[in-house]
Amino acid sequence: MFLSLDGTFWVQLINFAIFFALLNVVFLRSVGEAIRKRRAYINALADDYSAFQAQAADLRQKAESVRASARRDAELAIAKGRAEASNRTAALAGDYAKEAQAIVERAHLDAEAELDKARVGEDRLVRSLADDMLARAVPELVS
């Protein structure tokens, strides 16, 4: 017969039970504990990774906010500088326009003064010129 329940079967069964108990105590329990520790470590790493991803996203958002604020400040400073430059340009243009107007007025006054000087002797010169022309045109009247 293929299967007989004699004494060796019971010895083999007890031997298997002892082997399985030793295997469980020595190997399976320690390996299971190592697997649980490794799983906990991996889960902690995954949680840390998620936390660091969230922290990195928050830092990126803060960096973008700082960049946007710096851009606004720079644009404001540039606009303020442009306005100041425009105001200074307008003031300088006004000052130079006043100076040019004063120069023009002085030139007009100088020209008018010279014209008045020339007109002071004009009657005498006209009379002298008229006499000279008359003397040349009709020489017999002058003698």
C-alpha positions as CSV (number, residue, x, y, z in Angstrom):
1,M,0.0,0.0,0.0
2,F,1.1,3.4,-0.8
3,L,0.1,5.2,2.4
4,S,0.4,3.4,5.7
5,L,0.0,5.0,9.1
6,D,2.8,3.4,11.0
7,G,5.2,5.0,13.5
8,T,7.4,6.7,11.0
9,F,4.5,8.8,9.8
10,W,3.9,10.2,13.3
11,V,7.6,10.8,13.8
12,Q,7.7,12.6,10.4
13,L,4.7,14.6,11.3
14,I,6.1,15.7,14.7
15,N,9.5,16.4,13.0
16,F,7.6,18.6,10.5
17,A,5.8,20.4,13.3
18,I,9.0,21.1,15.2
19,F,10.8,22.2,11.9
20,F,7.9,24.5,11.1
21,A,7.9,26.0,14.6
22,L,11.7,26.5,14.5
23,L,11.4,27.9,11.0
24,N,8.7,30.3,12.2
25,V,10.6,31.4,15.2
26,V,14.1,31.7,13.6
27,F,13.3,32.8,10.1
28,L,9.7,33.8,9.3
29,R,9.2,36.0,12.3
30,S,12.5,37.9,11.8
31,V,12.0,38.2,8.1
32,G,8.4,39.4,8.7
33,E,9.6,41.9,11.2
34,A,12.3,43.1,8.7
35,I,9.7,43.4,6.0
36,R,7.4,45.4,8.3
37,K,10.2,47.7,9.2
38,R,11.2,48.1,5.5
39,R,7.6,48.8,4.6
40,A,7.3,51.4,7.4
41,Y,10.6,53.0,6.2
42,I,9.3,53.1,2.6
43,N,6.0,54.6,3.7
44,A,7.8,57.2,5.7
45,L,9.9,58.1,2.7
46,A,6.8,58.4,0.6
47,D,5.2,60.6,3.2
48,D,8.4,62.7,3.4
49,Y,8.5,62.9,-0.4
50,S,4.9,64.1,-0.5
51,A,5.6,66.6,2.3
52,F,8.7,67.9,0.5
53,Q,6.8,68.1,-2.8
54,A,4.2,70.3,-1.1
55,Q,6.9,72.3,0.6
56,A,8.7,72.8,-2.8
57,A,5.4,73.9,-4.4
58,D,4.9,76.4,-1.6
59,L,8.4,77.7,-2.0
60,R,8.0,78.0,-5.8
61,Q,4.8,80.0,-5.2
62,K,6.5,82.2,-2.7
63,A,9.4,82.7,-5.1
64,E,7.0,83.6,-7.9
65,S,5.3,86.1,-5.5
66,V,8.6,87.6,-4.6
67,R,9.6,87.9,-8.3
68,A,6.2,89.5,-9.1
69,S,6.6,91.9,-6.3
70,A,10.2,92.8,-7.4
71,R,8.9,93.3,-11.0
72,R,6.2,95.6,-9.7
73,D,8.7,97.5,-7.6
74,A,11.1,97.8,-10.6
75,E,8.3,98.9,-12.9
76,L,7.2,101.5,-10.4
77,A,10.8,102.8,-9.9
78,I,11.2,103.0,-13.7
79,A,8.0,104.8,-14.1
80,K,9.0,107.2,-11.3
81,G,12.4,107.7,-12.9
82,R,10.8,108.4,-16.3
83,A,8.3,110.9,-14.7
84,E,11.2,112.7,-12.9
85,A,13.2,112.8,-16.2
86,S,10.2,114.1,-18.1
87,N,9.7,116.8,-15.4
88,R,13.4,117.8,-15.5
89,T,13.3,117.8,-19.2
90,A,10.2,120.1,-19.2
91,A,11.8,122.4,-16.6
92,L,15.1,122.6,-18.6
93,A,13.2,123.2,-21.8
94,G,11.2,126.0,-20.1
95,D,14.4,127.5,-18.7
96,Y,16.1,127.5,-22.0
97,A,13.0,128.9,-23.7
98,K,13.0,131.8,-21.2
99,E,16.7,132.3,-21.8
100,A,16.2,132.2,-25.6
101,Q,13.3,134.7,-25.3
102,A,15.5,137.0,-23.2
103,I,18.3,136.8,-25.8
104,V,15.8,137.5,-28.6
105,E,14.4,140.5,-26.6
106,R,18.0,141.8,-26.0
107,A,18.7,141.4,-29.7
108,H,15.6,143.3,-30.6
109,L,16.5,146.1,-28.1
110,D,20.1,146.2,-29.5
111,A,18.8,146.3,-33.1
112,E,16.2,149.0,-32.2
113,A,19.0,151.1,-30.4
114,E,21.2,150.8,-33.4
115,L,18.3,151.7,-35.7
116,D,17.6,154.7,-33.5
117,K,21.3,155.7,-33.7
118,A,21.2,155.5,-37.4
119,R,18.0,157.5,-37.6
120,V,19.4,160.3,-35.4
121,G,21.7,161.5,-38.3
122,E,19.3,160.4,-41.0
123,D,17.8,163.8,-41.7
124,R,21.3,165.3,-42.1
125,L,22.5,162.5,-44.2
126,V,19.4,162.6,-46.4
127,R,19.8,166.4,-46.8
128,S,23.5,166.0,-47.6
129,L,22.8,163.1,-50.1
130,A,20.0,165.1,-51.7
131,D,22.3,168.1,-52.1
132,D,25.0,165.9,-53.6
133,M,22.6,164.4,-56.1
134,L,21.2,167.8,-57.0
135,A,24.7,169.1,-57.5
136,R,25.5,166.3,-59.8
137,A,22.3,166.4,-61.7
138,V,22.1,170.2,-62.0
139,P,25.6,171.6,-61.5
140,E,24.8,175.1,-62.5
141,L,22.3,175.6,-59.6
142,V,25.0,174.8,-57.0
143,S,27.5,177.4,-57.8
